[in-house]
Amino acid sequence: MTFIWLWTDFLLWVLFALSMVAVVKIRGNELLRQKWQKIFAQPLALSAFIVFAFYILIGLSDSIHFRLDNNTTTYSVLDRVLLPALEAEEKTYSTPLNFEQFSKEYLDNGLRGRVHLNLVSDEITNASDNTKNLLGISANALFYAAGIFIVFILFLEKFTAINTKNNRSAFMTIFALIFFCTWVALLMPNYHILGTDKAGIDVFYKAVKSIRTGMIFGLLTTLLALPPAIILGLMAGYFKGKTDDVIQYIYTTINAIPGILLIAALVLILQVYMDEHASDYASALERSDLKLLLLCVILALTSWTGLCRLIRAETLKLSELEFVQAAKVFGVSNVKILFNHLMPNVMHLVLISIVLDFSGLVLIEAVLSYVGVGVDATTMSWGNMINAARLELSTDPVVWWPLASSFIFMFILVLSANLFADRVRQVFDPKGDDNA
């Protein structure tokens, strides 16, 4: 086995490591710990965070790539988990959880006419048998999930100090996720849970694989946009004068250009460059991954201005307070004042901006792919699924499940991120209702 590290894999794991460091820092800071305890005290926010963390876990499992010995195909850990769906050999469309193929085919060179081929088992020949089989599998999944959940609760009560009685909503969410995973594991060997697309590829596999692309857009773009926003915002608010004028001119000019047009122009320039230097990339996977990373950089270059303006305004107010003036009198350098005195006092704005902008960036990926300037066509993403579904909606009968699948997965991610972000804003925003 040979591990293959892509740029986005590396950056995602670095971001995960930084988040673990932040958790350690928060546990050591009494004030921050109390604020985060207040966030997680709200059942809705805690449940939303669990769902969001589940998405992150899937994205990280899809960010460990490797090649098996004597095999040129690159897999991820998620690919191996979803291997039954990956190796499905359907020829064309099939509806979700169906026992037969969506379209008819000729048998015995047409001698027996056109029929729907069976996808599950020869014993299941009609919808009634299929429903009974699905109910049986669902009952087994519920039984196994209950057993796993009981073991999980007993483990928490014995080895941790977590109170399992006061976190009912959180444990209900965890049980729902355990049941979903168990149900999927039992169904995958025989069923296409969300059907297949025109090429016979499992739609559930595509929707789950698209989570990594959404997480990269939401997390990496935010991470890349933070340094210019924080540094330039602090400098503009602290130094004022010509420094402030230059920085304001830069972000005002960027804001004056329509965002989608600017992104589209930069992406098209990038596309031309990559097409002319196609031989520089070892594989199609590395090429598409590099384009994904550069697209995040382009989005970061166009999305830092809003946070920069907020930090500038906050720094203008903070720079006139006594503790900053005292630091100047004692001869503290400007760099130390910026990063030791001012930056910690604007981090609440940074945190609120991160959690609020995440869902917007996930949706931007779908919009860009829809208009044809998004990720590479070989990259699985919700935007590419929605783009491909445009023509499928005009067929008769309508092929609705690829569009519905991408919408549901994206909706759950964006909803959980927004619910959690709203609670973070309430607690950390000094003007917000932190007692809600």
ABEGO torsion letter per residue (X at the ends): XBBBBBAAAAAAAAAAAAAAAAAAAAAABAAAAAAAAAAAABAAAAAAAAAAAAAAAAAAAAABBBBBBGBABBBBAAAAAAAAAAABBBABBBBBGBABBABBBBBGGGAAEBBBBBAABAABABAAAAAAAAAAAAAAAAAAAAAAAAAAAAAAAAABABBAAAAAAAAAAAAAAAAAAAAAAAAAAABBAAEBBAAGBBAAAAAAAAAAAAAAAAAAAAAAAAAAAAAAAAAAAAAEEAAAAAAAAAAAAAAABBAAAAAAAAAAAAAAAAAAAAAABABAAAAAAAAAAAAAAAAAAAAAAAAAAAAAAAAAAAAABAAAAAAAAAGBBAAAAAAAAAAAAAAAAAAAAAAAAAAAAAAAAAAAAAAGABBBAABBBAAAAAAAAAAAAABOBBBAAAAAAAAAAAAAAAAAAAAAAAAAAAAABAABBAAX
